[in-house]
Amino acid sequence: MKHILIFIALLLTIQSSTFAYKKPNYAVISGRNLNFLKDGDTIKLVFYKFGEFDMNNLSETRQQVVVKHSSFKFFVQPGQSPNYFTLYFPGMNAPNLYSNLISIGDNVVITGYKGQLNFAGKGSLTCKLLQSLTEIDHSYNYKYNWKIANMHINCALMDSSVFKQLSILEKYQGKVPANILAIIRGDILGKQESFKYAMVKHYYRAYPDSTADLLLSMSHYRNEIFSQSGYNQNEYASKSNFYTIGLIDSYRLDSCLLKGQSFALAKAYKYFKTKYAGEFRERIVSFLLYEEKENQLNNDIITNALGFVHNRNYRNVILKLKNTYSEGAYAYNFLLKDSLNNLHKMSDFKGKVVILDFWYTGCGACRKLSPILTSLEKEYIGKDVAFINISIDNHKKLWISSLRQNTYTSPLSTSLYTDGKMMDHPIIRYYNILSFPTLIVINKVGRITRNTISPLDDNGNDLRNLINDQLRF
């Protein structure tokens, strides 16, 4: 009997030990002894479940904790593949962690002094690697020559940055998991392509009289990294956030901007749908449609995409676009205050064609749009048309000051405020608004109309035609 009891006790001990050492299905991100933080500070974390579809609550979860005893801690649940996360510290020049990667079982501990972060614990090598790559990338910012004639030189410098970052990546082979290194490699390639596109687009739009010089400079550049990398054949390409975005931006640059052609969503959609296959095709098409939701997205493209996008996450993104942003979707029934604290609802404007104009103080394009909208507002005085401008300013006094100056708006429109919630306000998150100004046109029965050409591109002609079409119904 004594031997039986000993055996049972040993068995229970083994079972208990097995349970105690069961691999966790979560990861921990914590901080301590960060001298730039004080008790009561709020730390924010954005955890991306399947890619950074900005401001999309399907793809991200948000947490925040208050610093206590100079420490904070987050718990997240990564999937089978590593997930991205971004950590925001308080303050204008805080050393935020952007687009880091974390896996199941990681326990990253962050310490730091005077804004310099240090990492320890399981998963910390990934953070250290990404920190090193960021430093290399930033070191090249001082080498660029911002003359139009030197755009090809700047692009070559970006390629040099890529080579240097990839060489650092090699040093972490066997130290950081191979799947994470593959994802980071894709991110390195993609980020530089997006940077090139953004740079060329800026000069293309800011200096239209120098387009010929810009195109001549870019004709001397040969992209020998991105186009020949073959990375899209890698099984982790569908997990790399910035590689996907970089491919889209590379298309915008090489197939549109440098050829003097306007970007056409239908043409781009067909290109990516034909060129790629499997999960990567589903991912890149979903990103493409999400990025263009405010411009040329239509129900025909959405319906076609739903015919082959089977991944539940990407499919849900497209379904949300269909239900909230595409033509025929119901408008969000907002409840917002004006400058006198009177409440206004979307339903108050039933029976009118409604133009929503989203803006903020300091937005240059919003300022340029204002006189065009003001001119249109005058045309439709006394008609069933309501112009509503909605500000995401973080301070009410700033908003009121801008209203009084009539720099971004006019007294002819209804001016409403998101109560200082900025990008976190429900109406901004509902429509997934990422850029400003954004215009949304709603018909008389409260449904979204087709997207309009930006009035900045055609002086408001397409918007006028759209309003007139809707008034006929």
N, C-alpha and C positions, 0 to 999 in steps of 0.2 A: 504494500500500500504506500509506504514511504517513497519507494522508487517511482511509483505512478504519479504521486504529487510533485516530485521533483521534475519529472518529465513534462507535466502540464505547466509548471511554473516556467521552465525553459522555453516551452512552445509559446506561451503568452509573451515572454520577454522578446522572442524573435519577431513575433507578429507586431508587438508594440514598436520594436526598433525599425521594422520595415515601414510601418505607418509613419513614424517620426521622420524617416529619411525619404519619403515619397517626394518625387520631383514636383516642385510647385508649378502651377499653371499661370503664374503672374510674374511681374517684374517690379522692382522697386527703384525709384529715383529719389534720392534724399540729399540734403545739404546740411552742413554744419560749419561753424566757425568762419562764416563769410562776413568779413568785417564791414562790407558795404551795405549789410542788411541790419535792421533793428527789429526788435520785437514789435509785432503789430503790422509789419509790412505784409503785403499780399503777393504771393507768388502764383503765377498762372501757368497752366500746362495745357497744351493742345495735343491730343493723341490721335493720330490718323490711322484709321482702321484698314484702309486699302488705297491710299494715295491722297495727295494733297489737292482735293477739289475744294479750293478755298471757300470758306463760309458755308459749306454744305454740311448740314447736320447728319446726313446719311454717312458721310465718310469720316467725321471727326467727333470726338468727345472732348469736352472742356471741363477742367477741374481748377479749383483754386484753394489754396490753404494759407493760413496766417502763420507767420513766423513766431515760434515760441521758444524761448531759451536759446535763441540764435540758431534754431534748427527748423527744418521742414521735411515732409515726406509725402511722396505720391505712390500709389499702387496702380498699375496698369495691367491689362491682359493682352499681350501680343498674340498673334496667330502662329501658324506653323512657320511662316516666313517672318523675317524681321519687320518691324513697323517703325514709321517715322514719328518723331515727337518734337515739339518746340517748347522751350521753357522761357517764360518771360519774367524778368526781375523788374522791380520798380525803378523808375528814374529814366531820364532822357538818354543817358549814355551807358545804360546797364549792359553787362556782357551776356546778352541773351544767347541761348543755344538754339540755333535754327536747324531744322531738318536733320536731327540726329537719329540714329537707329538704335533700336533696343529689341532684345529677344527674350523669350520665356526663360525665367530663372536668373536673369541679370539682376544685379544689386549695385547700382552705380551710386557712389558717394561723392558729392561735390564739395570741395573746400576752396578757399581762395582768399586773396589779399589784394586790396586796391584794384579790383576788377580783373585780376589774373586768376583764372579758374584752374584748379587741379582736380584730378579724377582718381578714384581708387575703387576697388571691388570688382566683381565679375561684370564684364561688359565695358569696363573703363578704358580699355585699349582702343575700342572703337571711337570713343569720345576724344581720346588723345590724337588719334589718327585724323579725325575730321577737323580738330583744332589746328593741326599742322597744315592741312590742305588749305584751310581758310587763310592762314597766315601767308602761304605762298601766293594765293590768289590776290590778296590785298597788296602784296609787295609789288605786283605788276601795275597797280593803279597809278603809280608815280612815273611809270615809263611811257605811258601813252602820250602821243602827240595829237592834240585835238584839232588839227587842221584837216580840212576836207581832203586835201591832196595826199594825206598820210593814212587814210582809212585802211588801205591794204597792209600797211606796216603795223597798224594796231591789231589787225586780225592775225597777222603772223606772230605778234607778241602773245596774243591769247593762246595760240597753238603752243608756243614755248612754255606757257604756264601749264598747259595740259600735259606736255611731256614731263615736266618737272614733277607734277603731282602724281603722274602714273609711275614715275621712278620711286617715289616715296611709298606708293602702294605696294610695290614689289618687296620692300623691306619688311612688310607686315605679313608676308606669306607664311603660313603655319602658326602665326600668332593670333590673328583675327580670323574667324570662320570664313571659309571660302565663299559662301553665299553672300555674306556681308560685303566682302571685297568686290565681288562681281557687281553688286548693286551700286556701290560707291563709284566703281569705274564708269558705270553708265551715267551716274550723276555728274561726274567730272566732264565727260564728253558733252552731255546735254546742256549744262549750265553755260559753257562757253559759246555754244551755238545760239542760245537765247540772248547772251550778252552781245554777240555780233549783230544779231537782228535788231535788238533794241538800239544799239549805237547807230547803225546805218539808217534805221527808220527815223530816228531823231533828226539827223542832218537832212534827210530826204524831205521831211516836212518843214523843218525850221528854215531851210535855205533852198526854196524851190528854184531859184534862179541859178543855183550851182549844181543842179542835178547832173549835168553833163560831166562836170569835173569829178563828182562823186562816183559816177559809173565808170569813168576812166580809171580812177584810182583802184576801184574794186576789180577791174578787169585784170589787174596785175596780181591778184591774190588767187591762190589755188588751195582749196581745202583738202589736205592730204590725210587728215586725221579722222574726221567724223564720217565722211562719205565712204571711206575705205576700211572702216574699223571692223565691219562684219559683226558688230556687237549685237545687232538685232537677232542673230541666230542663237544667242546665248539664252538659256532657259530662264535666266534671272532678268532679262530685259523687261519682262512684263511687271517686274517688281520695282524697277527703278523709276522714281517719280520724274526726275529731271531729264532723263533720256527721252522719255515720251514727249515732254514739252519741247525739248530741244529739236526733235525730229519735226514737230509742227512748225517751230520757228525757222528751221532750216528751209522748209518748203516755202514759207512766207518770203524769206530772203531770196533764195535762188530762183524759185519759179514765178515769183510775183514782182517783188520790189526791183530786183536787178534787171528784170525784163520789161519794166515799165508797165506791168499789168496789175489791175486791181485784184485783190483777193476775192475769190468767189467760193463760198462754202460748198456749194454743190460739186464744183470741180475738185476741190481739196478732198471732200468726203469720198468721191469716187476713186481718187488717187490712193488714199490710205486703205480703203476697203479692198482694192485690187492688189496692192503691193504686199500686204501682210496677211497673216492667217492666225488662227487659234486665239489663245487668250490675249496675246499682244495686240492683235487687231481689235479685239473688243475694248481693250484698255485705251488705245490711241484714238479710236473713233469716239469713245465716251468723253475723253478729254477734249477732243476737237469740238464736239457739239456743246459741251459745257462752256468752253471758252467763247463760243460764238452765239450764245443764247440771246444776247442783246442785239444781235445784228441780223444775220441772214437765216437763222434757224426757221424751219417750217415743218408742218405736219408730215409732208411727204418724206422728208429725210428721216424724221423720227420714226415713222412707221417702217421704213426700210431697215433702219438700224435694229429695231426690235425683232426683225426677222432672223438675225444671226447672233445678236448679243445675248448669250445665255448665262454668263456669269452673273450670279444674283446681285452682287454689289453694283456692277456697272449697269446692269439692266434697271436697277432701282433708280440710279442717277438719271437715266434717260426717261424713265416713267415719270419722275418728278418734274423734269423739264416739260414733258407733255401736259402734265396736270396743273402746272403753275406758271409756265412762261410761254408756251406755244399759243398760236392763234386759237381762240375759242375757249381757253382756260378761264376759270372764274378769277376775277380780281380779288386781291386781299382786302378784306373789309377793315381797314385801319381805323384807329381811334387816336387822333392827334390834336394837339392844342395849337391855337394861333398866338399871336403876340399879346392878346388880351386874355389869354387862358380860356378862351371859348373852345369847346370840344367839337371836332368835325369827324364824321364817319364817311367812308366811301359810299355807303348806301344813301347818304344825303344828296348825292349827285346823280341818282338814277334818272334816266331820261335825258342825260347830257353826254356828249362826247367829252371824255376827260383826258387831259394830257398831264401826266405826272413827270415832274422835272426834279431829279435828285442832285443835290449840289452840296458844297461846303465852302466856307471862307478860305481863300487862298488858292482855290482851284482855277488855274489859268484858262483852261478850256471852258469852264463854267462861265467865266467872265466874258469870253468871246461869244458864247451862245446867247447871253442875255439880250443884246439888242435885236437879234434875229427873232427870238420868242416875243419880245415886246412888240415888234412890228406885226407879228401874227395875231397877238392878243388884240390889237387895235382893229384888225380886220373882222374879228368875230364878236365884237361888242354887240350885245342884244340878241345873239344867237345861242342855240343850245350847246354851247361849248364852255368847258370849265378848265382853266389853266391852274394847276396846283403845283407850287414848288415846295419841296420838302428838304430841309437842311439837316445834315448830320453833325453840325458843329457841336463841340464838346461843352461849350459854355453858352448859356442863354444870352449873356450880355454881348458876347461877340456876334451872335446871330442877329440880335436886335440892331446892333451898330451897322451890320452889313445891310439889313433891310432899309434902314434910314438913308443909306448912301445910294440905294438903287443900283448898286454895282453888279449884282448877280441876279436881281429880280426886278419886277416893276409893281407898282401899286395896283395894276390891273389883274394880277393873279392872286390867288389865295395862298398865303404863306404859312406853312406849318413846320413843326419842330419835333424832332425825335427825342426830346427831353434829355439830351446829353448822353444818350446811350450809344451814339455813334454807330459803328458797324454791328453792334450787338442788338440793335433794336429789332423787334420781330418783323417789321416790314422789310428791312434790309436783308435779313436772313431768309425770309420767305421768297423774295425774288433773287436771292444770291447775288446781290449787286456788288461788283468788285471794282468798278471804275466809274469815274465821274467826268462830265455829267452823264446821267443815264435818263433816257426818255422812255416812258411806257404809255401807250395810247389804249384807252379803254372805251368800248362802244356804249351805246345808250342802255343796254341791258346788263352792263357790268361784266363783260367778257373782254379778254385781251384781244387786240387786233394784231395784224401782222407787224413785224418790225419795220421801222422806218429808216431810210437813209439818214445819216447824221445831218442835221441842218448846217453844220459847219462845212460839210462837203458840197452842198447844193443850195445854200442860202435858204433852206427851209421849204424848197419846192415840193419835195416828196411828202413832207409832213402836211403841207397845205392840201395836197391831193388826197391824202389819206383821210384828213378831217372832212373834206368835202364829200368823199365817198360814204363816210359813216353818217353824215347828216342826211343823206338821201334815204336812209332806212327808217 
